Amino acid sequence: MLHDRKESLSQLARDLKKYNIDSVYATSCAEALKILGDSDPPQIVFTDLTISDGSWADALLLSQKSPVPLSLIVMSDVPDLCLCKAATACGAFGVTVPPLSADELQELVQPASEESARRRGEKVALAKAA
């Protein structure tokens, strides 16, 4: 989870825990990129648009800067068509407005995780072929 507000995504973290999904917290893109460079990086990054080392655009670009493929999901306090277009253009997997029901969370996390795993598998296959 990438955000700078203490309570921003705390309910999401509790909801993920119910599905035995661990979450890691970063307040900046630099910190998130370090975590994504670890040996077992997360497949999904949930971000809101408040980060400590840049603008909302920097959070959206995280998926392009990441050393491994990931699914970036933007959590916004309000529905915003311009944000949705910008996030999609930057490669975000999705944009959603919390709170999410248990079904909505599962319907978001499952395909996001599968997409990251598929793209990581393609990256490994390309590296082996080179």
C-alpha positions as CSV (number, residue, x, y, z in Angstrom):
1,M,0.0,0.0,0.0
2,L,1.3,3.4,-1.0
3,H,-0.1,6.4,0.7
4,D,0.9,9.2,3.1
5,R,-2.3,9.6,5.1
6,K,-2.5,7.4,8.2
7,E,-6.1,6.3,7.9
8,S,-6.3,6.4,4.1
9,L,-6.2,2.6,3.4
10,S,-6.3,1.2,6.9
11,Q,-9.7,-0.5,6.4
12,L,-8.4,-2.0,3.1
13,A,-5.5,-3.5,5.0
14,R,-7.9,-5.1,7.6
15,D,-10.1,-6.4,4.8
16,L,-7.1,-8.0,3.0
17,K,-6.0,-9.6,6.2
18,K,-9.3,-11.5,6.3
19,Y,-8.3,-13.2,3.0
20,N,-4.8,-14.0,4.4
21,I,-3.3,-11.3,2.2
22,D,-0.4,-9.6,3.8
23,S,0.2,-5.9,3.1
24,V,3.2,-3.7,3.3
25,Y,3.0,0.0,3.8
26,A,5.1,2.7,2.0
27,T,4.7,6.5,2.2
28,S,6.7,7.4,-0.9
29,C,7.4,6.1,-4.4
30,A,11.1,5.7,-3.5
31,E,10.2,3.4,-0.5
32,A,7.7,1.5,-2.7
33,L,10.3,0.9,-5.4
34,K,12.7,-0.4,-2.8
35,I,10.1,-2.9,-1.6
36,L,9.3,-3.9,-5.2
37,G,13.1,-4.7,-5.7
38,D,13.0,-7.2,-2.8
39,S,13.2,-10.9,-3.5
40,D,9.5,-11.5,-2.9
41,P,7.8,-8.3,-4.2
42,P,4.0,-7.7,-3.9
43,Q,2.0,-8.4,-7.0
44,I,-0.5,-5.6,-6.3
45,V,0.0,-2.0,-5.2
46,F,-2.9,-0.1,-3.8
47,T,-2.3,3.6,-3.8
48,D,-4.2,6.7,-3.0
49,L,-3.0,10.0,-4.5
50,T,-1.3,11.4,-1.4
51,I,2.4,10.4,-1.2
52,S,5.3,12.0,0.6
53,D,7.8,12.4,-2.3
54,G,5.8,13.7,-5.2
55,S,2.4,14.2,-6.8
56,W,-0.4,11.9,-7.6
57,A,1.1,11.5,-11.1
58,D,4.2,10.0,-9.5
59,A,2.1,7.4,-7.8
60,L,0.4,6.6,-11.1
61,L,3.8,6.1,-12.8
62,L,4.9,3.5,-10.2
63,S,3.8,0.6,-12.4
64,Q,6.1,1.9,-15.2
65,K,9.1,2.4,-12.9
66,S,8.7,-0.9,-11.0
67,P,11.5,-3.4,-11.5
68,V,8.9,-6.2,-11.7
69,P,5.4,-6.2,-13.3
70,L,2.7,-5.3,-10.9
71,S,-1.0,-4.4,-10.9
72,L,-1.5,-0.8,-9.6
73,I,-4.9,-0.1,-8.2
74,V,-5.7,3.6,-7.4
75,M,-8.0,4.3,-4.5
76,S,-9.8,7.6,-4.8
77,D,-12.1,9.4,-2.4
78,V,-14.4,10.4,-5.2
79,P,-15.2,9.1,-8.7
80,D,-13.2,11.1,-11.2
81,L,-13.3,10.4,-14.9
82,C,-10.1,12.4,-15.6
83,L,-8.3,10.4,-13.0
84,C,-9.5,7.1,-14.5
85,K,-8.3,8.2,-17.9
86,A,-4.9,9.3,-16.5
87,A,-4.5,6.1,-14.5
88,T,-5.3,3.9,-17.4
89,A,-2.9,5.8,-19.6
90,C,-0.2,5.2,-17.1
91,G,-0.9,1.5,-16.9
92,A,-3.0,1.2,-13.8
93,F,-5.0,-2.0,-13.4
94,G,-7.9,-0.1,-12.0
95,V,-9.4,2.8,-10.1
96,T,-11.9,2.3,-7.4
97,V,-13.7,4.3,-4.6
98,P,-13.6,2.8,-1.1
99,P,-15.1,1.3,0.9
100,L,-15.3,-2.0,-1.0
101,S,-17.6,-4.9,-0.1
102,A,-16.0,-8.3,0.4
103,D,-17.2,-9.4,-3.0
104,E,-15.9,-6.2,-4.7
105,L,-12.5,-6.7,-3.1
106,Q,-12.3,-10.3,-4.2
107,E,-13.4,-9.3,-7.7
108,L,-10.6,-6.7,-7.8
109,V,-7.8,-8.6,-6.2
110,Q,-8.1,-12.0,-7.9
111,P,-7.7,-10.7,-11.5
112,A,-5.1,-8.1,-10.5
113,S,-3.0,-10.8,-8.9
114,E,-3.4,-13.1,-11.9
115,E,-2.4,-10.3,-14.3
116,S,0.8,-9.6,-12.3
117,A,1.7,-13.3,-12.2
118,R,1.1,-13.7,-16.0
119,R,3.2,-10.6,-16.8
120,R,6.0,-11.8,-14.5
121,G,5.9,-15.2,-16.1
122,E,6.3,-13.6,-19.6
123,K,9.2,-11.5,-18.3
124,V,11.0,-14.6,-17.1
125,A,10.3,-16.4,-20.3
126,L,11.7,-13.5,-22.4
127,A,14.8,-13.4,-20.2
128,K,15.4,-17.1,-20.7
129,A,15.0,-16.8,-24.4
130,A,17.5,-14.0,-24.7
